[in-house]
Amino acid sequence: MAKCNSGADLLLWVIQEAKFDYDNIQKLVKINIEGCEERIKEIEAMSQEQFLAHISKSIFGVASKDYYIGNLRRRIETLKDIPQVIDSLLHSWNSERWLFNDTLKHAYKGYVRQLKQAFEKLGQNRFNSKLPSFS
């Protein structure tokens, strides 16, 4: 599971980790949600002493189980939204390129070039692989 600091980081990570294959996105999201849920269970099962010992290994750790569980739950919610965000952006990329470009420019500042490249590959794989063959 990757550490991503923003929605754009996570979006890029999912697309790249899925190897620009649309069909792999749902599987990848599901695996990561399951990993987060498992980590929540592990943290909840730890005593406070075990948790503090675990966190003390990290110089910048916050010594609050609720903090880590809250972060994991927020990550799960973000992961659940990723397929819908990708579908929406892919639709715009395919049919209304101006809307796609405008959305990237306003919603994903700092990631426009990387996301354009990622969606170019993802869109080509998604839409070109679905074209009928006449040979």
N, CA, C and O atoms as a DFTB+ gen file, in Angstrom:
540 C
 N C O
     1  1       0.850      -1.163       0.000
     2  2       0.000       0.000       0.000
     3  2       0.899       1.230       0.000
     4  3       1.801       1.349       0.829
     5  1       0.654       2.120      -0.912
     6  2       1.480       3.304      -1.056
     7  2       1.026       4.404      -0.114
     8  3      -0.155       4.515       0.215
     9  1       1.983       5.213       0.313
    10  2       1.672       6.421       1.072
    11  2       1.451       7.524       0.062
    12  3       2.355       7.856      -0.705
    13  1       0.270       8.092       0.051
    14  2      -0.056       9.171      -0.879
    15  2      -0.558      10.355      -0.068
    16  3      -1.396      10.202       0.820
    17  1      -0.044      11.524      -0.375
    18  2      -0.367      12.707       0.406
    19  2      -1.588      13.460      -0.092
    20  3      -2.119      14.302       0.632
    21  1      -2.040      13.189      -1.282
    22  2      -3.195      13.919      -1.801
    23  2      -4.034      12.993      -2.663
    24  3      -3.631      11.879      -2.998
    25  1      -5.223      13.493      -3.013
    26  2      -6.089      12.728      -3.905
    27  2      -5.435      12.496      -5.253
    28  3      -5.600      11.434      -5.853
    29  1      -4.682      13.498      -5.738
    30  2      -3.996      13.362      -7.025
    31  2      -2.901      12.303      -6.937
    32  3      -2.725      11.506      -7.858
    33  1      -2.164      12.297      -5.821
    34  2      -1.145      11.258      -5.628
    35  2      -1.770       9.879      -5.688
    36  3      -1.265       8.982      -6.364
    37  1      -2.866       9.719      -4.978
    38  2      -3.534       8.420      -4.923
    39  2      -4.097       8.034      -6.286
    40  3      -3.988       6.882      -6.707
    41  1      -4.694       8.993      -6.964
    42  2      -5.240       8.747      -8.295
    43  2      -4.150       8.279      -9.253
    44  3      -4.322       7.286      -9.960
    45  1      -3.041       8.990      -9.272
    46  2      -1.914       8.597     -10.124
    47  2      -1.377       7.232      -9.728
    48  3      -1.100       6.393     -10.585
    49  1      -1.232       7.015      -8.428
    50  2      -0.686       5.744      -7.948
    51  2      -1.569       4.580      -8.391
    52  3      -1.062       3.558      -8.853
    53  1      -2.885       4.728      -8.252
    54  2      -3.804       3.648      -8.634
    55  2      -3.689       3.349     -10.126
    56  3      -3.593       2.189     -10.526
    57  1      -3.699       4.398     -10.942
    58  2      -3.629       4.198     -12.399
    59  2      -2.314       3.529     -12.790
    60  3      -2.299       2.591     -13.587
    61  1      -1.216       4.015     -12.226
    62  2       0.092       3.451     -12.562
    63  2       0.252       2.035     -12.020
    64  3       0.786       1.160     -12.703
    65  1      -0.206       1.814     -10.803
    66  2      -0.102       0.483     -10.198
    67  2      -0.959      -0.534     -10.961
    68  3      -0.621      -1.716     -11.019
    69  1      -2.066      -0.068     -11.545
    70  2      -2.932      -0.928     -12.355
    71  2      -2.348      -1.133     -13.750
    72  3      -2.947      -1.799     -14.595
    73  1      -1.189      -0.559     -13.976
    74  2      -0.485      -0.668     -15.256
    75  2      -1.334      -0.129     -16.409
    76  3      -1.340      -0.675     -17.512
    77  1      -2.052       0.961     -16.117
    78  2      -2.871       1.657     -17.108
    79  2      -3.937       0.741     -17.720
    80  3      -4.406       0.974     -18.834
    81  1      -4.308      -0.297     -16.978
    82  2      -5.333      -1.250     -17.408
    83  2      -6.588      -1.005     -16.580
    84  3      -6.610      -1.252     -15.374
    85  1      -7.618      -0.523     -17.238
    86  2      -8.864      -0.152     -16.558
    87  2      -9.422      -1.304     -15.730
    88  3      -9.918      -1.080     -14.626
    89  1      -9.351      -2.502     -16.230
    90  2      -9.921      -3.659     -15.538
    91  2      -9.195      -3.980     -14.233
    92  3      -9.771      -4.627     -13.358
    93  1      -7.961      -3.548     -14.085
    94  2      -7.203      -3.808     -12.861
    95  2      -7.517      -2.809     -11.745
    96  3      -7.187      -3.059     -10.585
    97  1      -8.143      -1.693     -12.078
    98  2      -8.367      -0.627     -11.097
    99  2      -9.259      -1.099      -9.954
   100  3      -8.906      -0.911      -8.790
   101  1     -10.401      -1.702     -10.254
   102  2     -11.315      -2.173      -9.208
   103  2     -10.629      -3.182      -8.289
   104  3     -10.777      -3.122      -7.068
   105  1      -9.877      -4.109      -8.883
   106  2      -9.186      -5.111      -8.076
   107  2      -8.183      -4.457      -7.143
   108  3      -8.104      -4.801      -5.964
   109  1      -7.426      -3.523      -7.669
   110  2      -6.410      -2.832      -6.885
   111  2      -7.030      -2.040      -5.738
   112  3      -6.526      -2.069      -4.615
   113  1      -8.119      -1.336      -6.021
   114  2      -8.806      -0.574      -4.983
   115  2      -9.316      -1.518      -3.897
   116  3      -9.165      -1.238      -2.708
   117  1      -9.918      -2.630      -4.301
   118  2     -10.452      -3.598      -3.333
   119  2      -9.341      -4.159      -2.449
   120  3      -9.514      -4.269      -1.235
   121  1      -8.224      -4.507      -3.035
   122  2      -7.091      -5.049      -2.272
   123  2      -6.586      -4.022      -1.263
   124  3      -6.275      -4.373      -0.125
   125  1      -6.503      -2.762      -1.670
   126  2      -6.015      -1.726      -0.768
   127  2      -7.005      -1.416       0.343
   128  3      -6.597      -1.149       1.473
   129  1      -8.298      -1.447       0.043
   130  2      -9.303      -1.251       1.084
   131  2      -9.208      -2.381       2.104
   132  3      -9.252      -2.138       3.310
   133  1      -9.079      -3.608       1.623
   134  2      -8.945      -4.756       2.530
   135  2      -7.694      -4.621       3.393
   136  3      -7.720      -4.956       4.577
   137  1      -6.598      -4.132       2.810
   138  2      -5.367      -3.921       3.576
   139  2      -5.558      -2.880       4.670
   140  3      -5.069      -3.053       5.786
   141  1      -6.265      -1.802       4.356
   142  2      -6.542      -0.766       5.359
   143  2      -7.427      -1.321       6.476
   144  3      -7.181      -1.073       7.656
   145  1      -8.454      -2.072       6.092
   146  2      -9.351      -2.646       7.097
   147  2      -8.610      -3.620       8.008
   148  3      -8.857      -3.662       9.213
   149  1      -7.708      -4.397       7.433
   150  2      -6.908      -5.333       8.228
   151  2      -6.001      -4.578       9.198
   152  3      -5.856      -4.970      10.355
   153  1      -5.394      -3.497       8.718
   154  2      -4.518      -2.684       9.572
   155  2      -5.310      -2.060      10.718
   156  3      -4.807      -1.973      11.838
   157  1      -6.548      -1.623      10.450
   158  2      -7.405      -1.076      11.508
   159  2      -7.651      -2.134      12.576
   160  3      -7.553      -1.854      13.770
   161  1      -7.969      -3.344      12.145
   162  2      -8.207      -4.435      13.103
   163  2      -6.966      -4.706      13.938
   164  3      -7.063      -4.919      15.147
   165  1      -5.786      -4.698      13.294
   166  2      -4.537      -4.930      14.022
   167  2      -4.311      -3.847      15.078
   168  3      -3.939      -4.146      16.213
   169  1      -4.536      -2.600      14.700
   170  2      -4.317      -1.497      15.639
   171  2      -5.330      -1.562      16.777
   172  3      -4.971      -1.361      17.938
   173  1      -6.587      -1.841      16.456
   174  2      -7.609      -1.936      17.499
   175  2      -7.303      -3.064      18.477
   176  3      -7.616      -2.955      19.663
   177  1      -6.702      -4.137      17.999
   178  2      -6.395      -5.284      18.854
   179  2      -5.170      -5.050      19.741
   180  3      -4.983      -5.764      20.726
   181  1      -4.344      -4.074      19.412
   182  2      -3.142      -3.792      20.206
   183  2      -3.519      -3.132      21.527
   184  3      -4.449      -2.328      21.602
   185  1      -2.779      -3.490      22.554
   186  2      -2.912      -2.730      23.802
   187  2      -2.246      -1.371      23.576
   188  3      -1.516      -1.182      22.603
   189  1      -2.504      -0.442      24.471
   190  2      -1.893       0.888      24.335
   191  2      -0.367       0.763      24.398
   192  3       0.342       1.476      23.689
   193  1       0.128      -0.121      25.228
   194  2       1.576      -0.304      25.358
   195  2       2.172      -0.865      24.061
   196  3       3.218      -0.405      23.603
   197  1       1.502      -1.859      23.475
   198  2       1.976      -2.426      22.212
   199  2       1.963      -1.365      21.116
   200  3       2.887      -1.270      20.309
   201  1       0.898      -0.575      21.106
   202  2       0.787       0.464      20.095
   203  2       1.900       1.499      20.271
   204  3       2.529       1.898      19.291
   205  1       2.148       1.932      21.493
   206  2       3.212       2.913      21.746
   207  2       4.573       2.355      21.353
   208  3       5.409       3.078      20.811
   209  1       4.799       1.074      21.623
   210  2       6.063       0.452      21.217
   211  2       6.178       0.428      19.695
   212  3       7.249       0.677      19.143
   213  1       5.094       0.134      19.038
   214  2       5.072       0.109      17.568
   215  2       5.348       1.502      16.998
   216  3       6.141       1.649      16.068
   217  1       4.700       2.510      17.549
   218  2       4.847       3.877      17.064
   219  2       6.221       4.441      17.406
   220  3       6.759       5.253      16.654
   221  1       6.791       4.023      18.523
   222  2       8.092       4.575      18.912
   223  2       9.191       4.216      17.922
   224  3      10.254       4.836      17.927
   225  1       8.949       3.229      17.079
   226  2       9.915       2.884      16.037
   227  2       9.989       3.980      14.984
   228  3      10.983       4.088      14.266
   229  1       8.968       4.773      14.892
   230  2       8.917       5.866      13.929
   231  2       9.199       7.180      14.658
   232  3       8.527       7.501      15.637
   233  1      10.165       7.920      14.198
   234  2      10.554       9.167      14.849
   235  2       9.397      10.162      14.876
   236  3       9.222      10.883      15.858
   237  1       8.619      10.205      13.822
   238  2       7.561      11.198      13.712
   239  2       6.187      10.620      14.013
   240  3       5.182      11.225      13.638
   241  1       6.106       9.486      14.669
   242  2       4.825       8.852      14.942
   243  2       3.972       9.646      15.909
   244  3       4.491      10.289      16.821
   245  1       2.673       9.604      15.712
   246  2       1.720      10.203      16.633
   247  2       1.209       9.073      17.504
   248  3       0.761       8.047      16.992
   249  1       1.272       9.248      18.813
   250  2       0.944       8.169      19.732
   251  2      -0.555       8.116      20.030
   252  3      -0.967       8.196      21.187
   253  1      -1.355       7.984      18.992
   254  2      -2.800       7.901      19.170
   255  2      -3.364       6.856      18.213
   256  3      -3.254       6.976      16.993
   257  1      -3.967       5.835      18.798
   258  2      -4.587       4.814      17.968
   259  2      -5.700       5.422      17.129
   260  3      -5.855       5.086      15.955
   261  1      -6.471       6.316      17.731
   262  2      -7.570       6.963      17.008
   263  2      -7.059       7.732      15.795
   264  3      -7.720       7.759      14.757
   265  1      -5.902       8.351      15.916
   266  2      -5.312       9.098      14.804
   267  2      -5.034       8.161      13.619
   268  3      -5.408       8.463      12.486
   269  1      -4.381       7.032      13.883
   270  2      -4.052       6.090      12.813
   271  2      -5.300       5.435      12.235
   272  3      -5.415       5.274      11.020
   273  1      -6.220       5.064      13.091
   274  2      -7.459       4.447      12.619
   275  2      -8.253       5.455      11.783
   276  3      -8.806       5.102      10.742
   277  1      -8.307       6.705      12.239
   278  2      -8.998       7.749      11.481
   279  2      -8.375       7.957      10.108
   280  3      -9.092       8.099       9.117
   281  1      -7.040       7.977      10.040
   282  2      -6.349       8.115       8.753
   283  2      -6.677       6.950       7.823
   284  3      -6.918       7.148       6.632
   285  1      -6.684       5.752       8.365
   286  2      -6.995       4.578       7.544
   287  2      -8.441       4.610       7.067
   288  3      -8.719       4.240       5.927
   289  1      -9.350       5.038       7.902
   290  2     -10.754       5.125       7.480
   291  2     -10.946       6.191       6.400
   292  3     -11.716       5.989       5.461
   293  1     -10.251       7.322       6.527
   294  2     -10.320       8.354       5.476
   295  2      -9.736       7.822       4.175
   296  3     -10.253       8.106       3.095
   297  1      -8.662       7.051       4.278
   298  2      -8.058       6.462       3.086
   299  2      -9.029       5.487       2.409
   300  3      -9.127       5.459       1.182
   301  1      -9.738       4.697       3.205
   302  2     -10.732       3.769       2.655
   303  2     -11.799       4.543       1.886
   304  3     -12.161       4.154       0.776
   305  1     -12.305       5.629       2.458
   306  2     -13.329       6.432       1.780
   307  2     -12.786       7.019       0.483
   308  3     -13.485       7.040      -0.530
   309  1     -11.561       7.489       0.508
   310  2     -10.947       8.033      -0.708
   311  2     -10.783       6.939      -1.754
   312  3     -11.062       7.159      -2.932
   313  1     -10.331       5.762      -1.330
   314  2     -10.164       4.642      -2.257
   315  2     -11.492       4.234      -2.879
   316  3     -11.544       3.906      -4.065
   317  1     -12.560       4.250      -2.100
   318  2     -13.882       3.886      -2.625
   319  2     -14.310       4.826      -3.745
   320  3     -15.007       4.413      -4.672
   321  1     -13.897       6.088      -3.664
   322  2     -14.282       7.086      -4.672
   323  2     -13.432       7.027      -5.937
   324  3     -13.857       7.518      -6.983
   325  1     -12.248       6.441      -5.862
   326  2     -11.305       6.454      -6.985
   327  2     -11.904       5.889      -8.278
   328  3     -11.773       6.541      -9.314
   329  1     -12.555       4.716      -8.283
   330  2     -13.106       4.212      -9.555
   331  2     -14.093       5.181     -10.213
   332  3     -14.083       5.343     -11.433
   333  1     -14.943       5.824      -9.408
   334  2     -15.910       6.769      -9.957
   335  2     -15.192       8.005     -10.516
   336  3     -15.572       8.515     -11.569
   337  1     -14.168       8.482      -9.825
   338  2     -13.394       9.630     -10.312
   339  2     -12.724       9.272     -11.635
   340  3     -12.739      10.062     -12.578
   341  1     -12.140       8.085     -11.699
   342  2     -11.477       7.641     -12.931
   343  2     -12.491       7.518     -14.061
   344  3     -12.222       7.950     -15.182
   345  1     -13.654       6.931     -13.779
   346  2     -14.695       6.806     -14.810
   347  2     -15.115       8.174     -15.337
   348  3     -15.241       8.367     -16.547
   349  1     -15.329       9.105     -14.441
   350  2     -15.746      10.443     -14.833
   351  2     -14.671      11.137     -15.674
   352  3     -14.973      11.730     -16.709
   353  1     -13.429      11.060     -15.227
   354  2     -12.347      11.690     -15.982
   355  2     -12.117      10.989     -17.320
   356  3     -11.820      11.644     -18.319
   357  1     -12.250       9.672     -17.346
   358  2     -12.098       8.943     -18.614
   359  2     -13.193       9.325     -19.599
   360  3     -12.942       9.477     -20.795
   361  1     -14.404       9.477     -19.090
   362  2     -15.508       9.892     -19.960
   363  2     -15.207      11.269     -20.560
   364  3     -15.378      11.490     -21.759
   365  1     -14.759      12.182     -19.705
   366  2     -14.401      13.522     -20.200
   367  2     -13.235      13.455     -21.175
   368  3     -13.235      14.134     -22.202
   369  1     -12.253      12.644     -20.854
   370  2     -11.082      12.502     -21.729
   371  2     -11.519      12.016     -23.109
   372  3     -11.005      12.478     -24.128
   373  1     -12.468      11.085     -23.138
   374  2     -12.903      10.463     -24.391
   375  2     -13.874      11.339     -25.185
   376  3     -13.824      11.351     -26.415
   377  1     -14.751      12.066     -24.502
   378  2     -15.809      12.756     -25.242
   379  2     -15.753      14.280     -25.176
   380  3     -16.213      14.952     -26.099
   381  1     -15.206      14.824     -24.120
   382  2     -15.166      16.272     -23.956
   383  2     -13.799      16.677     -23.420
   384  3     -13.642      16.993     -22.241
   385  1     -12.828      16.659     -24.300
   386  2     -11.447      16.900     -23.884
   387  2     -11.278      18.248     -23.184
   388  3     -10.477      18.362     -22.256
   389  1     -12.013      19.261     -23.611
   390  2     -11.914      20.581     -22.969
   391  2     -12.313      20.496     -21.500
   392  3     -11.688      21.136     -20.655
   393  1     -13.348      19.712     -21.183
   394  2     -13.793      19.535     -19.803
   395  2     -12.740      18.776     -19.000
   396  3     -12.454      19.120     -17.854
   397  1     -12.173      17.754     -19.604
   398  2     -11.102      16.990     -18.969
   399  2      -9.940      17.920     -18.603
   400  3      -9.478      17.928     -17.462
   401  1      -9.477      18.698     -19.578
   402  2      -8.346      19.609     -19.347
   403  2      -8.684      20.661     -18.295
   404  3      -7.851      20.987     -17.449
   405  1      -9.886      21.182     -18.346
   406  2     -10.312      22.197     -17.376
   407  2     -10.386      21.604     -15.968
   408  3      -9.967      22.242     -15.003
   409  1     -10.913      20.396     -15.851
   410  2     -10.998      19.723     -14.553
   411  2      -9.611      19.507     -13.970
   412  3      -9.378      19.777     -12.791
   413  1      -8.695      19.022     -14.788
   414  2      -7.331      18.810     -14.297
   415  2      -6.704      20.119     -13.844
   416  3      -6.057      20.184     -12.798
   417  1      -6.901      21.149     -14.636
   418  2      -6.283      22.441     -14.337
   419  2      -6.777      22.998     -13.003
   420  3      -6.001      23.590     -12.253
   421  1      -8.059      22.813     -12.706
   422  2      -8.629      23.405     -11.498
   423  2      -8.605      22.472     -10.290
   424  3      -8.417      22.934      -9.164
   425  1      -8.787      21.195     -10.496
   426  2      -8.895      20.267      -9.366
   427  2      -7.578      19.587      -8.993
   428  3      -7.418      19.109      -7.870
   429  1      -6.645      19.545      -9.931
   430  2      -5.412      18.795      -9.685
   431  2      -4.176      19.622     -10.029
   432  3      -3.267      19.140     -10.704
   433  1      -4.149      20.850      -9.568
   434  2      -2.996      21.721      -9.819
   435  2      -1.722      21.017      -9.362
   436  3      -1.690      20.372      -8.314
   437  1      -0.701      21.153     -10.151
   438  2       0.570      20.510      -9.827
   439  2       0.687      19.091     -10.361
   440  3       1.766      18.499     -10.336
   441  1      -0.412      18.551     -10.838
   442  2      -0.420      17.167     -11.329
   443  2      -0.963      17.072     -12.751
   444  3      -1.174      15.973     -13.262
   445  1      -1.186      18.208     -13.386
   446  2      -1.849      18.231     -14.688
   447  2      -1.102      17.388     -15.712
   448  3      -1.702      16.533     -16.363
   449  1       0.190      17.616     -15.860
   450  2       0.960      16.887     -16.879
   451  2       0.978      15.394     -16.593
   452  3       0.763      14.591     -17.500
   453  1       1.233      15.007     -15.345
   454  2       1.279      13.581     -15.006
   455  2      -0.074      12.910     -15.220
   456  3      -0.140      11.792     -15.731
   457  1      -1.153      13.590     -14.832
   458  2      -2.477      13.001     -15.013
   459  2      -2.873      12.935     -16.483
   460  3      -3.510      11.969     -16.905
   461  1      -2.505      13.947     -17.272
   462  2      -2.791      13.882     -18.711
   463  2      -2.102      12.669     -19.329
   464  3      -2.704      11.940     -20.117
   465  1      -0.842      12.458     -18.971
   466  2      -0.099      11.318     -19.506
   467  2      -0.721      10.005     -19.041
   468  3      -0.870       9.070     -19.828
   469  1      -1.082       9.935     -17.766
   470  2      -1.674       8.703     -17.227
   471  2      -3.013       8.401     -17.897
   472  3      -3.276       7.254     -18.258
   473  1      -3.855       9.411     -18.067
   474  2      -5.156       9.187     -18.693
   475  2      -5.034       8.925     -20.187
   476  3      -5.870       8.233     -20.768
   477  1      -4.002       9.469     -20.809
   478  2      -3.758       9.163     -22.227
   479  2      -3.502       7.663     -22.385
   480  3      -4.083       7.020     -23.259
   481  1      -2.637       7.113     -21.543
   482  2      -2.338       5.676     -21.607
   483  2      -3.554       4.846     -21.197
   484  3      -3.904       3.869     -21.859
   485  1      -4.194       5.251     -20.092
   486  2      -5.360       4.517     -19.607
   487  2      -6.488       4.543     -20.638
   488  3      -7.116       3.518     -20.904
   489  1      -6.741       5.713     -21.213
   490  2      -7.803       5.848     -22.207
   491  2      -7.525       5.050     -23.462
   492  3      -8.424       4.409     -24.006
   493  1      -6.290       5.084     -23.926
   494  2      -5.939       4.301     -25.112
   495  2      -6.125       2.818     -24.851
   496  3      -6.666       2.102     -25.694
   497  1      -5.683       2.351     -23.694
   498  2      -5.858       0.935     -23.354
   499  2      -7.330       0.578     -23.195
   500  3      -7.767      -0.484     -23.638
   501  1      -8.087       1.457     -22.567
   502  2      -9.504       1.186     -22.300
   503  2     -10.331       1.195     -23.578
   504  3     -11.102       0.267     -23.823
   505  1     -10.180       2.216     -24.382
   506  2     -11.059       2.371     -25.535
   507  2     -10.550       1.648     -26.773
   508  3     -11.361       1.160     -27.560
   509  1      -9.257       1.560     -26.973
   510  2      -8.729       0.855     -28.139
   511  2      -8.893      -0.650     -28.009
   512  3      -9.075      -1.341     -29.012
   513  1      -8.830      -1.168     -26.781
   514  2      -8.979      -2.618     -26.600
   515  2     -10.423      -3.048     -26.786
   516  3     -10.689      -4.233     -26.990
   517  1     -11.365      -2.108     -26.720
   518  2     -12.786      -2.449     -26.850
   519  2     -13.306      -2.279     -28.268
   520  3     -14.479      -2.548     -28.528
   521  1     -12.459      -1.840     -29.189
   522  2     -12.901      -1.661     -30.569
   523  2     -13.123      -3.027     -31.219
   524  3     -12.347      -3.952     -30.981
   525  1     -14.153      -3.164     -32.022
   526  2     -14.405      -4.447     -32.656
   527  2     -13.334      -4.759     -33.703
   528  3     -12.776      -3.869     -34.345
   529  1     -13.080      -6.021     -33.842
   530  2     -12.095      -6.457     -34.820
   531  2     -12.829      -6.931     -36.071
   532  3     -13.790      -7.694     -35.983
   533  1     -12.371      -6.475     -37.229
   534  2     -13.024      -6.834     -38.486
   535  2     -12.154      -7.739     -39.357
   536  3     -12.414      -7.902     -40.549
   537  1     -11.136      -8.315     -38.761
   538  2     -10.256      -9.169     -39.570
   539  2     -10.704     -10.600     -39.565
   540  3     -10.073     -11.447     -40.197
